[in-house]
Amino acid sequence: MKTIPKSFGTHDGHFHADELTACALLINFELIQKELVFRTRDEKILSSCQFVCDVGGIYDHSKKRFDHHQNDYAGNLSSAGMILKFLKDEKIISPELFDFLNNYFILGVDAHDTGNVKLVRGFLSFSQLIENFVPLGDELENIALDKAFYDALDFVLGFLKRLIARFYYLQQTREIVKKYMQKKDKCLVFDKAISWVESFFELGGADHPAIFIIMPSGPHWKLRAIPPTYEDRMNVRVALPMEWAGLRGESLQKASGVKGAVFCHKGRFISIWETKEDALKALEYVLKKEGLK
């Protein structure tokens, strides 16, 4: 059969996060059209599709066939990882975007689909979230499954678009973070609210002398302690004073001596102040108390 341009084939029936993610990646980068997605095991129909994922028993980049169930494939990629690799190899995405999507998203989908992840009680993975789109009991019929597939596909597409937008935003803020890190100060003082933690540690933050950051937080300013490493984000290098823990308003004003005190988290990793000047005064208090001034 003649190949249908920008078409996508995958199996019908019960669906999973890997083929949905593969499909969403191809739609996002305009290699296929949502209206040309075929859910079937009919080999004639699949043979007419430009891309076929998670069905067919073939992994061949040149033929745009991306299945991982056959005995002669011994890798750890699911169809999601195969498509992401295809996008990088074809230079449709940069190596940097590949690494970002792989580390934040695709590795987990691959691991779950290939049985290489241990489920943790109380922790919901992306793949388990997608599983909740699958109809239950008597609803397990093709019409209901197809509708649910497209509902889930819309969800994955939205998630993917936001994740890619986050990548480009982080690329922009990375240069800002780099500039402030060059000062080697104990506190990074940003004039606007930005995402900083990923870039900070990617740029060698684990060995940087900074222990706090100050930046706007809504109408106020925050003084936040920096974690020791990106992986250990629940801890901090230097905690805020014990006497501030859990205090608000006047109570925190008395404990800190800073008139513009608003709030200090009981975990002593973040505090909120009315103005930038107030946050700087709070920083001064902490540095003196810890003998770092």
Helices and strands as residue ranges (DSSP letters): E 4-10, H 17-28, G 34-36, E 37-39, H 43-47, E 49-53, E 59-60, G 61-63, E 65-66, H 79-89, H 95-101, I 102-106, H 107-113, H 126-131, G 137-139, H 142-181, E 187-189, H 197-202, G 205-207, E 212-217, E 220-225, G 242-244, H 249-256, E 261-264, E 270-273, H 276-289
